[in-house]
Amino acid sequence: MHDTTPYAFRISADNPVPLPASDRELVSTVSHRSGNAPLARVYASRTAGRPLWIHTAPDDRPLCSLTPAGPDAHDVHAPDGTPLARVTRRPGRLLPWPRRTRWTARLAGQQVHITGKAGTWYAWLLYVVTAPAWLLWVVCATVYSFFDGSPDDFTFGRPARVRWRAPGTGTVLDHRGLSRTYRHAPRHLDTRVAYALAVLHHRDRERIRA
């Protein structure tokens, strides 16, 4: 965890695996993009409203916890209870004026806010400009699949790239929507906060797709 070399990782959503004699279950795995070697594992309580726990892999040492702190807010704590950050999500909307979903991490003890918005402005511009063309294609493909019996999903996702930036530092965590990877710069962002942001962001995207 002390290596400052930037690297990319993925988060996979596992089918919940209950732990023997415990209220916890394994729900996600953080893995290095270059292979299947796990970097961390995410555990959740089967009781609603309880924290998430992130442990290192493969030694399974506690790394941090994510405790609900209100609507779309989580507090990140070290294993000894030291506050690390508060992560909040502001939903996107279309009216009364468009705004993108925004994720913010307020680092404890620092006047630093790390923010990331869903989709780049040029990706959203392309999405809006080309909407009539791909919407027509989706309608035609859906009608064809209805008669053909194909269960394929022809829907298009919204721009998904998120760059979390810190003032004076630049991008510290970058989610690539197409590859579904997170590129992390450990020199500028605590690994525990990076994993917390990625886990919450990933769970939110899975919830939306469900």
LINMOKA-V862813 format. One record per helix or strand of 3 or more residues. SS is the DSSP state (h for helix, s for strand). FROM is the first residue (numbers start at 0). TO is the last residue. If there is no record, write none. Layout:
BEGIN
SS;FROM;TO + SS;FROM;TO
END
This chain:
BEGIN
s;6;17 + s;23;31 + s;37;44 + s;51;55 + s;61;67 + s;72;76 + s;82;89 + s;101;106 + s;112;117 + h;120;128 + h;130;147 + s;161;165 + s;169;175 + s;180;183 + h;190;208
END
